[in-house]
Amino acid sequence: MDATQTALDERLQRALDTSNYRLTQRNQINLAKRKLKERLSIAINGGQFVIDQQLIAFVHVLQQYADGKTVIINDVNDMPITIDDSADFMEQIVDAYFSAHNKYAIEMATLTKKSRTSAAVVGVA
């Protein structure tokens, strides 16, 4: 092999390493996002709810008016679901929201740290 062919092979290998690194990084980020989405999905009284800021705000308003009493909330399938204790429901969704987002933040920080280390090894800027 001549020097030109060796240099070309090294450049191709570096390009392949970079491509594999970025693909792996994207897959890990997508996995963390899927885990977050799963953690923010809860089933209560036969209904399926996705916990987001809008649901938390809505339940907060309901809780003020219902004063911990029974309320009816449509789930993700637009099915009316009876919530026996709005205060308890609020506590469940807020706890789940913060727990899910804290885990997500930790996972993303770990991926970012790994990313910097791996990028240096692979030579990705």
C-alpha positions in Angstrom: 0.0 0.0 0.0 1.2 3.4 -0.8 1.0 6.5 1.5 -1.9 8.0 -0.4 -4.0 4.8 0.0 -3.2 4.6 3.7 -4.2 8.2 4.3 -7.4 7.6 2.4 -8.2 4.5 4.5 -7.5 6.4 7.7 -9.8 9.2 6.6 -12.5 6.7 5.7 -12.2 4.9 9.0 -12.3 8.2 10.9 -15.5 9.2 8.9 -17.0 5.8 9.7 -16.1 6.1 13.4 -17.7 9.6 13.5 -20.8 8.4 11.8 -21.2 5.5 14.2 -20.5 7.7 17.2 -23.2 10.2 16.2 -25.7 7.4 15.4 -25.1 5.9 18.8 -25.4 9.2 20.5 -28.8 9.9 18.7 -30.1 6.5 19.7 -29.2 7.0 23.4 -30.9 10.4 23.4 -34.0 9.0 21.7 -34.0 6.2 24.3 -33.9 8.7 27.2 -36.8 10.6 25.6 -38.8 7.4 25.3 -38.2 6.6 28.9 -39.3 10.0 29.9 -42.5 9.7 27.9 -43.2 6.3 29.5 -42.6 7.7 33.0 -45.0 10.5 32.3 -47.8 8.1 31.4 -50.0 6.8 34.2 -53.1 4.7 34.5 -55.6 5.7 37.2 -59.2 4.3 37.6 -59.1 2.7 34.2 -58.0 5.9 32.5 -54.7 6.7 30.8 -53.1 10.1 31.5 -50.0 11.8 30.2 -48.6 14.1 32.8 -47.6 17.5 31.5 -47.7 21.0 32.7 -51.2 21.5 31.2 -52.6 18.6 33.2 -51.0 19.7 36.4 -52.4 23.3 35.9 -55.8 22.0 35.1 -55.9 19.6 38.1 -54.6 22.5 40.3 -57.6 24.6 39.3 -60.0 21.7 39.7 -58.5 21.0 43.1 -59.2 24.6 44.3 -62.8 24.3 43.3 -63.4 20.7 44.2 -61.6 21.0 47.6 -60.3 17.4 47.4 -63.6 16.0 46.3 -64.5 13.8 43.4 -63.9 15.3 39.9 -64.3 13.9 36.4 -61.4 14.3 34.0 -61.1 13.1 30.4 -58.2 10.9 29.8 -56.0 10.7 26.6 -58.8 8.7 24.9 -61.4 11.4 25.8 -63.0 9.0 28.2 -64.5 10.5 31.4 -62.6 9.2 34.4 -63.8 9.7 37.9 -61.1 10.9 40.3 -62.2 10.3 43.8 -59.7 12.6 45.5 -58.4 15.5 43.5 -55.8 16.4 46.1 -54.4 12.8 46.0 -54.4 12.8 42.2 -52.6 16.1 42.2 -49.9 14.8 44.5 -49.5 11.6 42.3 -49.1 13.5 39.1 -46.7 16.2 40.5 -44.6 13.5 42.2 -44.5 11.5 39.0 -43.7 14.6 36.9 -40.7 15.7 39.1 -39.4 12.1 39.4 -39.5 11.5 35.7 -37.9 14.8 34.8 -35.2 14.4 37.5 -34.3 11.0 36.1 -34.3 12.4 32.6 -32.0 15.2 33.6 -29.6 12.8 35.2 -29.6 10.6 32.1 -29.0 13.5 29.8 -26.2 14.8 32.0 -24.6 11.3 31.9 -25.0 11.2 28.1 -23.5 14.6 27.7 -20.5 13.7 29.9 -20.0 10.4 27.9 -20.4 12.4 24.7 -17.6 14.7 25.5 -15.3 11.9 26.5 -16.2 9.8 23.4 -16.0 12.8 21.1 -12.4 13.4 22.2 -11.5 9.7 21.7 -13.1 9.5 18.2 -11.8 12.9 17.3 -15.2 14.6 16.7 -15.2 18.3 17.2 
